[in-house]
Amino acid sequence: MDDLWLYVHLGFLIVVVVGSIMADHLAYCWMRGKKLLLEKNELERAHWIVTIGLTGLVFTGLYLFWPQRDYLLEQPTFWLKMFFVLTLLINSFLIESLMPHATRSTHAALDALQKRKLMLSGGISTVSWLGTIIAAIYLFGWPF
C-alpha cells in the first residue's frame, strides 16, 4: 500500500511540473515581449495546477512521513527538505501577488524593483524545487 502512496505522491509531482512548465512558458513569452500582456485566466490556471500539485504533495508526504517519523526527524537532510517545502509554500503567496503585473503591464514597462521581485521569486522557486527533489532522492533513493 505504501508503494501506491509513493506513486500518488510522484503523480502530484508530475502535476506540479506540468503547471510549472505552463507558468514558465507564459512568463518567458511575457518577459521576451512575445506576449505584451497575459490573460488572467491563463495565469490562474497554471497557478492552480501548481497549487493543487503542491497541496497533494504535502498531504501524501505527510502520509508517507508518519511511519518513518522517528528516523526522519533525526535526519538533517529531512529538515533541509522541509525548509525548501516551506519556502515553496511562502513563495507561492509572493507569486500570487506578483501575477497581476503580467496582466496589466508589459514586462518592459515595469520598474527595476518589480523586475527584481519577479526574478527573485522565480529563482527561489527553482532552487527550492531542485533542493526538495535532491534531498528526497538523497533520503530515499531513486523511486524507480
Phi, psi and omega in degrees: 000325179298325177299321178301313181293326175297316180291327174295317178302312179293328175298319176295327176297320177296320177301316179297317180299315179299312179298322179293320177297317177300311182295317181294322177296315177300313181298318179298313180299320180291315182293327180278352180085007178290330172235121182289318176228151178257150177285133181302318182293328177294314179297315181296322179298312180297317181296319179292323177299314179295319180298315178297316179297316180295319177298315178299321178297319180296313184289318177290328176297320176298319179296317180289328181294318192308310181293341183251011189303319182298317178291311187295322182294345177265358185261119177302326180295325177296316180294325175296316178299317179295326175299315179296319179296315177299319177299319177297317180296315179294317181296331179298327176289323176296316179301316181298324179286336181271339184305320182301336178305319185286344178264347185244341188214152172286159178296320181298331183278350180289151176279171185299322180296317179297318179296320178296319178299317179297314180293320178298314179299316177297318179294317178300316180299312182299311181297319182292318178296314179297317179298318179298313182293316180296318178297320179296317179295321178297318182288316192244352184085172179292132189284355184241000000 
